[in-house]
Amino acid sequence: MSTLPAWVLAPISFALFALNLAFWGSIVLVLSLLRLLPLAPWQRFCGKVVHGCYHQWIGINTFLIKLVNNLDWQEQLPAEGLSHEQWYLMIANHQSWLDVVLLMQFTHGRMPLPKFFLKEELRWVPFVGIGAWALDMPFMKRYSQAYLAKHPELKGQDIDSTKRSCEKFRHQPTTIINFVEGTRCSKAKQQQKQSPFTHLLPPKAGGIAFTLASMGEQFDAILDVTLIYPDNPKHIVLAMLSGKLKRVVLQVERLPVTEQLIGDYFHDEAFRQQFQQWLNQRWQRKDQLITDFHRSGQCLTTLAESRAGSG
């Protein structure tokens, strides 16, 4: 379908994605209401069916992306491999709404279904909000420093939400995905936040530090994902809907969950500085990797091998 004119293909593909979301979202909405019945076996059954709908929705999205675009998908996976029977904490850079769909596509059939940390505003998006609630995804309220100064009683509420949500993930293998920049990266946001990075926003450490403190002993690994759209740096979703998405480059680096990454981020100053330094180093590495890719045009595997050899 990528041979169709963009003005024809974009509304068609948008309708297909919307229909996919509406169909599965409607089923999930009904199941979510039925799940409110206070019967534990019934709630478990509804939960399994909801996750089945989530799995099918991801699979059809993957099919539609490939149907609409002549896509070159380049990826570098960890040598250790991935498993459906393990718990993962995935951190990734964030450029577009499409990141969410593509990370779902990447996990599909390889590892446990992903759960995202979502902005509170998404709770009210049709189908998305109810689906995320039914799947026990955490909604995070983010307050500015100025707002917290006026309302100090709200400090730490998003962390409490994280803790409650993480408790639900202990019962079955889960992939928890966190865009640690907190929002999609753009040149305007980089200037606003005075980002020291060329391609990224400064990472926010509090959410993943607390997740590791809550579930660190259960995570089998941290997956550091780098997403690049080499030929579509702007308007990525529109390019995908129009059949113009040409390449997606994805690198996954598997990191161990060590004792140095688990601690009291909010009350231990030494640990907080250590954790922030670790995360900033990861982001410096990611930023350099993206820069090297754009300069050379090489695949990530070649870049990783050449950097390892020079090191």
Secondary structure, 3 states (H helix, E strand, C coil): CCCCCHHHHHHHHHHHHHHHHHHHHHHHHHHHHHCCCCCHHHHHHHHHHHHHHHHHHHHHHHHHHHHHCCCEEEEECCCCCCCCCCCEEEEECCCCCHHHHHHHHHHCCCCCCEEECEEHHHHHCCCHHHHHHHCCCCEECCCCHHHHHHCHHHCCHHHHHHHHHHHHHHHCCCEEEECCCCCCCCHHHHHHCCCCCCCCCCCCCHHHHHHHHHHCCCCCEEEEEEEECCCCCCCHHHHHHCCCCCEEEEEEEEECCCHHHCCCCCCCHHHHHHHHHHHHHHHHHHHHHHHHHHHHCCCHHHHHHHHHHHC
